Amino acid sequence: MSEVRGVHPAIPGEIRNLPIGELAERQHGVVAVRQLPALGVRGAEIETRIARGDLVRLHRGVYAVGHRQLRPQGFWLAAVLAAGPGAVLSHRSAAALHAIGPRPTRIEITTPTEARPEGIAVYTRRRLDADEVTTVDGIPVTTVARTLLDLAGTLTPDRLAKALNEAELQRVFDGTAIEAALAKAATRKGAGELRKALAQLADHGPALTRSELEDRFFALLDRHDLPRPRTNAWIGTTEVDALWPEHGLVVELDGYAAHHSKAAFQRDRTKANALTRIGYRVLRYTYADVVSRAAETAATLRAFLAP
């Protein structure tokens, strides 16, 4: 989700081991002026360091230590610091930090204050509740559940579905937390859209790649002590996802992204019928079968793989 931190490239060697450099090291290369008196750095020294270029202005009262060559986390934290106490990264920027969405061109924050950092998209509301805020890589940010609710009020249905899909794939999806967020904001803009997107995810599962769904299927086999098949095997001119030749059993793994169209629906059934005609037994499993109904799926496979 975030880059491994070591010596920050933006911190000059001559101040790296000073208190101000150590603070910047912990904060992705940025500091707020209000943090400096506690380090013994006050008025005149601050002005001297600004004049020397040790502190490079990013926002009013927030500086990069050394120069502006920061990672995204540095710019995100700088925006949060500039907005003052209670501010957090939110919306599409929060989605990027949680690795469930692309990095937007403009940083987005939510704050209870009236601060308006230059170049930052600001959402003002009362202070967020404790269960709506977390810290990721040292950056205050809305939780995944709160982020998804915020996104639901601004994104198209397709892009919201992608964010939910990524949350599932990144294993940061928490259905209980999302339901709690919806319960607190039942009439809020986006709540209905988020519920619709959740229902679609429940029906179809996330849009896994072929290899990702296969990985989860093989993990299921291993957990239940079932023999592994030949994978991506050929029966004549037909390729199948999984084959146990000695049992005459074929399993096809149906990721929604690749199998939801009318053409794919017909192609899958034509393929299954052709395999059945030449003596193979064909089982088809979706994401929900592999993840949500794993025990039932394993029991069925065990029956088909019995000697």
C-alpha positions in Angstrom: 0.0 0.0 0.0 2.8 2.4 0.8 6.5 2.5 0.0 9.0 1.2 2.4 10.5 4.1 4.4 14.2 4.4 5.1 16.3 7.5 4.8 14.0 10.0 3.2 15.6 11.3 -0.1 14.4 14.8 0.5 16.1 15.4 3.8 19.6 16.9 3.5 22.4 15.0 5.3 23.3 18.0 7.5 19.9 18.2 9.2 18.8 14.6 8.9 20.0 13.7 12.5 18.6 16.9 14.0 15.2 16.8 15.7 13.6 18.6 12.8 15.1 16.0 10.4 14.0 13.1 12.6 10.4 14.5 12.6 10.4 14.9 8.9 11.7 11.3 8.5 8.7 10.1 10.4 6.3 12.3 8.4 7.3 11.6 4.8 9.6 14.6 4.6 7.1 17.3 5.8 6.6 19.3 9.0 4.2 21.9 10.3 5.5 25.1 11.9 3.2 24.4 14.9 5.2 21.2 15.6 8.6 22.9 15.7 8.6 24.8 19.1 8.4 21.4 20.8 11.7 20.5 19.1 13.4 23.7 20.2 13.0 25.3 16.8 11.5 28.8 17.1 10.9 32.1 15.3 14.3 33.3 14.2 15.7 29.8 13.4 12.6 28.9 11.4 13.0 32.1 9.3 16.7 31.3 8.8 16.0 27.7 7.7 13.3 29.0 5.3 15.8 31.6 3.8 18.5 28.9 3.5 16.1 26.5 1.7 16.1 23.9 4.5 12.3 24.5 4.7 10.4 24.7 1.5 6.9 26.0 1.6 4.1 23.6 0.6 1.1 25.3 2.3 0.8 28.0 4.8 2.6 26.8 7.9 3.6 23.5 6.3 7.0 22.8 4.8 9.0 20.1 3.1 12.4 19.6 4.7 15.0 20.0 1.9 13.0 20.2 -1.3 9.8 19.2 -3.0 10.8 15.8 -4.2 8.2 14.0 -2.0 6.3 10.8 -2.5 2.5 11.0 -2.6 2.3 10.3 1.1 4.3 13.5 1.8 1.9 15.7 -0.2 -1.1 13.9 1.4 0.2 14.5 4.9 1.1 18.1 4.1 -2.5 18.8 3.1 -3.8 17.2 6.3 -1.4 19.2 8.4 -2.3 22.4 6.6 -6.0 22.0 7.4 -5.3 21.8 11.1 -6.4 19.5 14.0 -9.1 17.0 13.1 -8.4 17.0 9.4 -8.1 13.7 7.5 -7.4 12.5 4.0 -10.7 11.6 2.4 -12.7 10.7 -0.7 -10.6 9.7 -3.7 -7.3 10.5 -2.0 -8.3 8.2 0.9 -9.1 5.6 -1.7 -5.7 5.9 -3.2 -4.0 5.6 0.2 -6.1 2.5 1.0 -5.1 1.1 -2.5 -8.7 0.8 -3.6 -8.7 3.6 -6.2 -6.4 5.6 -8.4 -4.6 8.7 -7.2 -6.6 11.8 -8.1 -5.0 14.9 -9.6 -6.2 17.0 -6.6 -5.8 16.1 -3.0 -9.1 15.7 -1.1 -9.5 16.2 2.7 -12.3 16.5 5.2 -11.9 18.9 8.1 -14.0 20.4 10.9 -12.1 23.7 10.6 -12.5 26.6 8.1 -9.0 26.1 6.7 -8.7 26.1 2.9 -5.2 25.0 1.9 -4.4 26.2 -1.6 -5.0 23.7 -4.3 -6.7 21.2 -2.0 -10.4 20.0 -2.3 -11.9 20.5 1.1 -15.0 18.9 2.6 -16.2 20.7 5.7 -18.3 18.9 8.3 -18.4 18.3 12.0 -15.5 16.3 13.4 -15.7 12.7 12.2 -16.5 10.1 14.8 -13.6 7.9 16.1 -14.8 4.9 14.2 -14.7 6.8 10.9 -11.0 7.7 11.2 -7.9 5.6 11.1 -4.2 6.1 10.4 -2.4 4.5 7.5 1.4 5.0 7.1 1.2 7.8 9.6 -1.5 9.7 7.7 -4.9 10.4 9.3 -7.5 9.1 6.9 -11.1 8.1 6.7 -11.6 4.4 7.2 -12.3 2.2 4.2 -16.0 2.0 5.2 -16.3 5.8 5.5 -14.2 6.3 2.3 -16.6 4.0 0.4 -19.6 6.0 1.7 -18.0 9.3 0.6 -17.1 7.9 -2.8 -20.7 6.7 -3.3 -21.8 10.3 -3.3 -19.4 11.4 -6.0 -18.5 8.4 -8.3 -20.4 6.8 -11.1 -21.8 3.4 -10.3 -19.1 1.7 -12.4 -16.3 3.4 -10.6 -17.9 2.8 -7.2 -18.2 -0.9 -8.1 -14.5 -0.9 -9.0 -13.6 0.6 -5.6 -15.6 -2.1 -3.8 -14.0 -4.7 -6.0 -10.5 -3.4 -5.0 -11.4 -3.3 -1.3 -12.3 -7.0 -1.5 -9.2 -7.9 -3.5 -7.0 -5.9 -1.1 -8.7 -7.7 1.8 -9.7 -4.4 3.5 -13.4 -5.0 2.8 -15.4 -5.0 6.1 -19.1 -5.6 5.6 -19.9 -5.0 9.2 -18.2 -1.6 9.2 -19.8 -0.6 6.0 -23.3 -1.5 7.3 -22.5 0.6 10.4 -21.5 3.5 8.3 -24.7 3.2 6.3 -26.8 3.0 9.4 -25.4 6.3 10.6 -26.0 8.0 7.2 -29.1 6.2 5.9 -30.5 9.2 4.1 -27.2 10.7 3.0 -26.4 11.2 -0.6 -24.7 8.0 -1.9 -26.1 5.6 0.7 -28.6 4.1 -1.8 -25.9 3.8 -4.5 -23.5 2.1 -2.0 -26.2 -0.4 -1.1 -26.9 -1.2 -4.7 -23.1 -1.7 -5.3 -22.9 -4.0 -2.3 -25.8 -6.1 -3.5 -24.1 -6.6 -6.9 -20.8 -7.6 -5.1 -22.7 -10.1 -3.0 -24.3 -11.6 -6.1 -21.2 -11.8 -8.2 -18.1 -11.4 -6.0 -15.2 -9.2 -7.0 -13.9 -9.2 -10.6 -10.9 -11.5 -10.0 -8.4 -12.2 -12.7 -8.3 -15.8 -13.8 -5.1 -16.4 -11.8 -6.5 -14.8 -8.6 -9.6 -17.0 -8.6 -7.5 -20.0 -9.3 -5.3 -19.2 -6.3 -8.3 -19.0 -4.0 -9.7 -22.3 -5.5 -6.3 -24.1 -4.9 -6.2 -22.7 -1.3 -9.7 -24.2 -0.8 -8.4 -27.6 -2.1 -5.4 -27.5 0.2 -7.4 -26.5 3.3 -9.8 -29.5 2.7 -7.1 -32.0 1.8 -8.4 -32.5 -1.7 -6.0 -33.5 -4.6 -4.8 -30.8 -6.9 -5.9 -31.0 -10.5 -4.0 -30.4 -13.8 -4.6 -26.7 -14.5 -5.3 -25.0 -17.8 -5.4 -28.5 -19.3 -6.5 -29.5 -22.8 -9.1 -32.1 -23.7 -8.7 -32.3 -27.4 -9.1 -28.7 -28.6 -10.9 -27.5 -25.5 -9.0 -25.9 -22.6 -10.4 -26.3 -19.1 -9.5 -24.6 -15.9 -9.0 -27.7 -13.8 -8.9 -31.4 -14.7 -8.8 -34.6 -12.7 -8.3 -37.0 -15.6 -8.5 -40.2 -13.5 -11.9 -39.1 -12.2 -13.2 -37.6 -15.5 -13.9 -34.4 -13.6 -13.6 -30.8 -15.0 -14.0 -27.7 -12.9 -14.5 -24.3 -14.6 -14.0 -21.1 -12.5 -16.3 -18.4 -13.6 -15.0 -14.9 -12.7 -17.8 -12.4 -13.2 -15.6 -10.0 -15.3 -15.0 -12.7 -18.0 -18.3 -14.6 -17.9 -21.1 -12.1 -17.4 -21.8 -11.3 -21.1 -24.5 -13.1 -23.1 -21.9 -14.4 -25.5 -19.8 -15.8 -22.6 -22.9 -17.3 -21.0 -23.7 -19.2 -24.2 -20.1 -20.2 -24.8 -19.8 -21.7 -21.3 -22.8 -23.9 -21.8 -21.8 -25.1 -25.2 -18.4 -26.0 -23.8 -19.9 -27.9 -20.8 -22.4 -29.8 -23.0 -19.6 -30.8 -25.4 -17.5 -32.1 -22.5 -20.5 -34.0 -21.0 -21.1 -35.6 -24.4 -17.7 -37.2 -24.4 -18.0 -38.5 -20.8 -16.7 -35.7 -18.5 -18.5 -34.4 -15.4 -18.4 -30.6 -15.4 -18.7 -28.4 -12.3 -18.8 -24.6 -12.5 -17.8 -22.4 -9.6 -18.0 -18.7 -9.0 -16.2 -16.5 -6.5 -19.1 -16.9 -4.0 -18.8 -20.7 -4.3 -15.1 -20.6 -3.7 -15.1 -18.1 -0.8 -18.5 -17.8 0.7 -19.6 -21.4 0.3 -16.2 -23.0 0.5 -17.3 -25.9 2.8 -20.2 -26.9 0.6 -18.0 -26.7 -2.5 -15.4 -28.8 -0.9 -18.0 -31.4 0.1 -19.2 -31.6 -3.5 -15.7 -32.0 -4.9 -14.9 -34.7 -2.3 -18.0 -36.7 -3.5 -16.9 -36.4 -7.1 -13.3 -37.3 -6.3 -14.1 -40.3 -4.2 -12.4 -43.6 -5.4 
